[in-house]
């Protein structure tokens, strides 16, 4: 918000022409990439069991997060194009906006905030992923071993360490990882909104249908990275076929009480 408010006075009208310099097809490609920035606000749903009154608190938390994310990102998009333009794309546009509004100290402030925001995001992601893995194990939808204390966290740590090693050695690029992760997340959105169309009724069903149509379009622009969620889906199908009959290892979920 500080970046947007302080930098907007530096915007120029000529930066908005041509409006789509790379053609309208590029909008879809950009949307597919930018989904990585939007995903994650819904991760709080996996922590519903930790809330005192999830039926009341969870919808409020998700709606508030959605409003904040949409307003901030639209503001950043307007400020980035208006102030920086699209002629010479920047790898750190937020730092450039802060510098335009606050001068050289703006870059230092951005670096400090980036570390804080990253730590907060990772805390939410790790907690949500571990809770989800445990819930799936209790329901018999994944390996019972994931339900053991520390098992899911250890598995997540091992995957993260492997990806960091690939990034550090240059085998995997950051852009490829962002594309792959974004495609996997959008695949979840496609499945979730499709389930909403099937299970919900009334206005909620129409909302799910609209969301489904939108994410399918974005999903299509993932291109070759569609192979990532497809491979994950195949791996899950193979793994679940080897599981015992559903419910054989299921235990009551304390949070569901």
N, C-alpha and C positions, 0 to 999 in steps of 0.2 A: 504493500500500500504506500509506503514511504517512497519507493522507487517511482511508482506511477504518479503520485501527487507532485513530487519535486521535479520530475523530468518532463511532464506534459507541457509546461510553458515553452520548452525547447523544441516542440514538434513543428514540422513544416508540411504544408499542404502538398507540395510537389512529391513528397514521399509516397503519396497514395495513388500516383499515376505512373504506369498503368496499374489497374487494380489487381489484376492477376497476371503478373509478368511472365510466368511460366505455363500459362494455360490452365483451364479449369480442371484438367485431369490431375495436375500437381496438387490441387486442394485435397483430393482423396489420398494421395501418397503422404502428404504432410499430416493429414488427420490420423492415418495409420501409425505414423511415428509419434505424434503428439499424444496418442492414447496412453503412452507410458507415463506421461506427466499427470494425467487425470486419474489413473487407476490407483487404488489403495485406500481411498476414503471409506470404502464399504468394508474394509477389513475389520472394523470394529464389530461387525455382526458376529464374528467368530468368538468374540469375548462376551456375548450376551449373558452367558452363565455367571459372569462375575458381577453383573448389575443387580442392584436390590430389586428393581421393578423393571425388567427388560421390556415388558409389553408397553410401558409408558415411556421409558427412557430411550430405548433403542431407536424408535422412529424419530424422536426429536434429535438425537445425535446424528443420525444419517442425513436427515433433512437439513440440519444446520451446516453439516460438513459440505453437502452438495451446494448450498447457496453460497457459502464462503468461497469454495473452490471456483465455481462458475464466475462470480464477480471478480475475484482476483485475477483469474486467467484471462478473462475478456479485457480487463483493465491493462494487464501486462501486454496483451497482443496489440491493443490500440497504441500504447505508449511505445512499444518496441518499433512498430512500423512508422509511427509518426515522428519519432525522434531519431532513430537509427537508419530507417529506410531498409530497402532490400537489395540495394546495389552491391554492397560488400557485407555479406552475412558475417555475423559475429559468433564466436564460439562461447562467449560469456556475455550475452546480452544484458542480463540482470546487473552485472558489475558495470557495464557501460552505461546503463540507465542511472545507476546510483552515482556514477562519476559525473554524468551530465547534470544531475540535480544537486549534488552535494560537493562536487569537486573530487580531488584525489583521495581524500579519506573515505569516500564512498566505496571504493574497491576493498579497502581493509574491512569495513563494516560488513560488506557482502560476504567476504571469506569467513568471518567469524559466525555470521548467521547461517551460512551454508553448513558448517560443521554441526551447529546446534540442531538445525532442521533435519539433517541426515540422521543424527543419533536418535532423535525423537521418532522419526519414521521407522527406523530399523527396530526400535523397541516394540512399536506397535505390530510390525510385520512378524517379528520373531515370536512374540506372545501369541498372536492370532494363528500363525502356522502350527505352532506346537499344540494349541488347544484344538484346532481342527483335526490334526493327526490323531490326537488322543480320542476325540469324539468318534471318528471313523472306526478306530480300533474297537471301541466299546460297542459300537453298533454292528460289528462284524463285517464292515465294508472294506476293511484293510487288514493288513497283517496284525495279529494280536500283539506282536512285539512292540509296535508303535505305542501301545497303551502303557508300557512299562515306564516307570519314572526315569527321565533323562534320555530315553531311547530316541524319541522324536527330535529333541534338541540336539543330540549327538549327530543324527542323520543330517539335519539341516546344516549343522556346522561343517560336516564333511563335504557336502555339496558346495557350500559357500567357499570353502578353502580350495576346492578343485577349480572352481570358476576363477577365483582370484589368481591362482597359479597360472591358468591359461591366459589371463589378461596380462599378468606380469611378464610372461615369456613371449608375448606377442602372437601366440597361436590364435587367440580370439581377440577381436576388436570390440571396443565399447559400443560402436554403432550397431554391429551385428548382434551383440547381447541385448541392446535396447529393442531392436526389431523383433528378436526371438521372444523376449519376455512380453512385449506388447501383444504379439500375435497370440501367445498362450493365454493372456488375460482376456483378450477380446473373445477368444473361444469360450471362456467361462461365461462371459456376458451373453453370448449368443445362446448358450445352453440355458442360462438362468431366465432370460426373457422368454425363450420358447416355453419353458416350464410355466412361467407366469401366464402365458396365453392359454395354456391347457388347464391350469388349476384355478386361476382367479375368475372373478365374475364382475360384471358391471364396469364402472369407470376404471378400476384397477386393471381389468383385462385389456381395455383399449390402450391404457398407458403402456402395458407390457408389449402389446402389439406394435405400438409406435417405436418403442425402444428396440424391439427385435429388428424391425426394418432398418433402423439407423445403424445398429452395430453390424448387421450383415453386410451393408454397403462398405463400412470401414474395414471389416474383416477381409473382404475381397481384395482390397488394396495392399494386403500384407504380402502378396506375391509369393515368391519362393519360400518365404518364412512360414507359410501355411503348413509346411511339412513338419514344423516343430510341434504344434498342438496335435497334429495327426499322429506323429510318432508317440507322443505322450499317451494319447487315447488308446493306441494299439497296446502299449506296454501295460496300461491299466487293465484293459480287457484280459490280457494274458495272465496278469497277476491275480485278478479277482476270480478267474476260473479255477485257480489252484487253492482258493480259500475253502475252509470248511463251510458247511451249510450255514446260511445266514442265521444269526442268533445263537449259534453254538457256543460262541465265546463272548456273547454280549453280556454286559453287566449294567445295572441301573446307573444312569448318569447322575451324580450328586447334584449338579446344577439344575437338572430337570425336575428333581425332587418328586 
